[in-house]
């Protein structure tokens, strides 16, 4: 762990991000460490070790994908079911749940001007009125919109709030006791200072993503808060075939669904998850076919390599105090390489 700690310490001293918690995971252990600061502004506050982080788009895989796949396993919905059969206001009748999970629906990546949208009703009016920007399955465009809709599907088919279903299906079975939507403010690392029509002030215990903020923090694409140790439990369960899904369903999460070339970077998606890519978040020593991972805008990333029995998660508030200061992304490949070096020595 010292080699990762030294790398992170140098980056913190260079003001690339305030601080972080991270965990190296094997089939037997979740080894956690932390370094740096909880906040830099309005006061500089060192980390204590009990912090909870806004995990941004890690929500997509830990909460939403896992819950959707569990509902499929239970026979509540199917992978090829059309979204419009569950959300009648959705006008694109050919788009399925699978299209949303794999980011190949044709929906835009985001909602323009989200910080100016006044409320949840207005947000969904915009989403339901959206036209497609490419032909379904002909490309991959990473889309928050698709996962917002998946979160709404979860609420619709269960007739419960999203946080209740995710807790019941994922968090409670995996004993992820420090993971939740709408967390305790005291333990939460702050993210960004917002100053717009919807909110003015430092976000602390409130979701950073503007669209999830409009949804009261309960969204399919962002909104979950967690600790490195809790996400380590999630990773360890997959490494040991003790996940909330059957081994057969878990295997589906690792199977490539669609690959596209984005300026020479080949992006391969599975159901919800992202396959590792060259010089990416999982280092260079991963097994491509047995590895999945994801990143989060606030400065988080994780990967799971079943063949080598290795997993890793890093949580930070690199968008604090402003997103333009986020300098953690360039460290991910080097960190991934160190993870494999460290686990080889264990």
N, C-alpha and C positions, 0 to 999 in steps of 0.2 A: 504493500500500500504506500510505502514511503516514496516510491518513484512517481506515483500519481500525485501524491500530496505536494511534492517538490515542484512539479509542473504547474499545479494549480496555484501554489503560493506565489510563484513568479508572475503568473497572469494576474492575480489579485493585486500584487504590488504595481503592476503596469496599468491598473485601473480598467481591466477588461471586463470585470464583473465584480459584484460585492463579495460574494461567497457562495458556498454550495454544500450540500450533503450528497454523498455518493455511496454506492454499495457494489461490491463484487460478490457474485452469487455462484455457488456450486451446488451440486446435488445435496451436499451435507451442511453447507453453511451460508449465512448471509452476513458478510463482513462489512460493517458500516463505518464511515469516517465523515468528518466535516471540517471545514476550514473557512476562515474569513469572517465576513460581517453580515449581520441580518439586515441592517439598513445603513445607508450613508447620509440620508437626509430625511427629515430636518436635523437629526442627530446621528452620530456614528455609533452603532451598537454592535458589539461582537456577537457572533453566534454562540448559543448555549448548548446546542445539541438536541433540543426538543422541538425544533422549528417544523412548521408545516408550510408546504409550497403550493402555489397555483401551478398545476402541471399542464395547463393549456391543452394542446392537442393530444397529449397522452390519454386524455379523456376518451378520445375516439376509439382507442384500442382496448384500454383497461375496462372502461365502463360500457360503452355503446356496442362495440363489436362483440364483446363477451356476452352481453345480455341478449343481443339479437340472435347469436348462435345458440344460446341456451333455449330461447323461445322456439327456434327452429327444431332443435333436438326434442323439445317437448311436444312438437306438433301443432303449436299455436299459429305459426306462420310458416311459409316456405321460402327458400332462397329465390325461386323464380316468380314469386307472387308479385303482381303488379301493384305499385305504390298507390295508384288511384282506387284500388278496391278497399284500401284502408283509410286513405285520406281523399275523400271525394272531390275536394277543391283542387287537387293536383291535376293539371290539365294534360300532362304528357302520358297518355294512356299506355304506351308500350314500355315504359321504364319500370324495371323490377328492383326489388330489394338488393339483389346481387349487383346491379348497375351502380347503386348508391355506395355499397360497401367497397367496390373496386375503383371508385372515382372515374368511371367511364360512362356516366349518364348523359353527358352533354350539357349539364348545368354549369353556370359560371362558378368561378372559384369563390367569390365573395359577394357581399352586398355593398355597393358603392355608397359612401357617405353614411356608414352605420352610426357614427357618432352624432349624427343629426336626426336620426329617427327617434320619435318621441316615446314609442311604447311597443309592446309585444304585438298588439293587433296590427299596427302599421307595418311591422317587420314581416309578419306572415302574409299580409296583403301583397307586399312586394314579392315575396318568394313565390306565392301561388300564381303571380302574374308573369313570372320570368319566362322568357323564351330560351331555347337551347342555343348554345354558341358553337356547337359542332354536332355531327351525327353520332348518335349513341353507339358506343363500342369502337369508334374509329380513332379515338385518341384517349389520353388520360389527362385530365385536369383536376388536380387536387382541390377538392371542393368542401368548404365548410357547409355549404347549403345542403348537400346530400346528407350530411350527418345531423344537421338540425332536423331534417325530415325523419331520419331514423329514430332520433329521440322522441319525436312526436308519435311515430308508429308504436314505440314501446308503451307510451302512455295510453294510446288509443286501444291497443289490444288487451292491456291489463286493467284498464280503467283505474290506474293508480298514478301518482306522481313519479316522475323519472327517478328521483333520488330514492324513493321507497323500493322501486323495482331493482335498481342497481344494488342497493344494500342487501336485499333479499336473495338475489341470484348470484352475486359476485362477492361483495365485501364481507358479508357475514360468514359464508362457507369457508373463505380463505383467511378468516380472522384478521382482516385488515382494519383494525380498530381505530387507526388514526387517519382513515381516508373517508372523505365525505364531501358533499356539496355544502356551501354555506357554513364554513368552519368557525372555530373559536378565533376571535380576532387577536387575542393576546399572543398566541403561539405562531401566528401567520407572518411569514416574511412579506414585507410590502413590495409592490411592483411599481407602477408608474404614477407620476403626477398627471392627472387628467385635467383639462381645462377646455370644456366644450359646452354645448347647449344642454347636454344630458347630465353631466356630473363635473364638479370642480373639486379637486383635492387629491390627496394621496390614496391610492387604492390599497387597502389592507384588510384582508378577509373578504374582499369583494372581488369578483372575477375580473381579470384584466381585459378579456375579449369584449368588445363593444356589443356584439350581437348576443352573447351569453348574458351580459349585464342586463339587457332589455328583457331577457327571459328569467329574470330574478335568480340568475346563476344556475338554473336548471336546464342544461342544454346537452345535446348529443355530441357536439363538436368540441366543447370546452366547458369548464366549470368545476371540475373535480380538483380537490386539494388533497395532498398526500405527503408521506415521508418516504425517504429512501428505503427504510427498513420494511415498511408495508409493501412497497412495490417489489422489494426483494422477495417477500413471501409469494407474491403473484408469480414472479419468474421461477422461483424454486419449485412451485407446484407444477409448472409446465415441464421443467427439466426432469421431474420425477414421475411424470404421467399421473399426477394426483390433482389435476386441474378440475374445474367445475364442469367441464365437458368430457364426454367419453374420449378415449384415445383416438378413435376414428374421427370424431368431430374436431379434436385438437389438431390432428394431422392436416385437416383441410386448411387451417390457418397458415400453414407453411407452403402450400401449393401455389406456384405462380399462376396468375390469372391473365395478366396482360402486361406487355412490355412496350415502352415507347422510347424514342430517341429525342432527348431534349438538349440540343446543341452539343451532341457528342457524349452526353451523360445518359446512359441507358437506365430508365426508371422502371422497375418491375414491382407490380402490386400483387398482393394476395387478397384474401377476404379481410379488409380492414387494415391490414398491416403492410409494411414496406420491406422489400428485400434489400439487403445491403448492396452498396455500389462502391466502385473504386474510389479510394481516398475518402470514404464516407464515415458514418457514425459508428461502424462496427470494426474499424481497423482493417488490416489487410490479411489477417490469419483466419478469418471466419470460414465456415463451410457454407457456401451460398445456399444449397438446397435445404439445409437444416437450420437456417438462421432467419429470424424476422426482427424488426425493430420499428421504432418511430421516434419522432422529434416533437418538441413543443416550443412555441414562439417565445415563451417567457425565459427560455434558456435551459430546457430539459431534453434529455434523450435517454433511450434504453435500447438494449438488444438482448436476444435470447438465442444461443447457439446450442441446439440439442445434441448434435453429434459430439461436440467437444465438452458438453456438460458445463457450459459457462454462460453467465448472464451478467449484465451490468446496467445500472441506472445512475444518472446524475440529475439532481434537481437544483436549480438555481433561480434567482430573481435577477437575471442579467439585464432585464429591461428597466431596472431601478437605478437611478430615479427617472431616466428617460430611455426609451427604446433605442435611440440612436447610439447609445453608449454600449450596446450589447456586443461584446467581443469574444464570446465563448465558443461560437460556432466553429471557428478555425482550429480549435483544440481537439475536436471530437475524434479525428482519425488517430492522432498521436495517443490519446487516452486509450482508445480501443486496442492499439498495439501493445500498450503497457499492460492492459488487463490480461492478455494472453501470456505475456512474459511472466507476470506475477503468478497466474494460476498454474503454469508449468512448474514453478518452483515449490508449489504447495505439496 
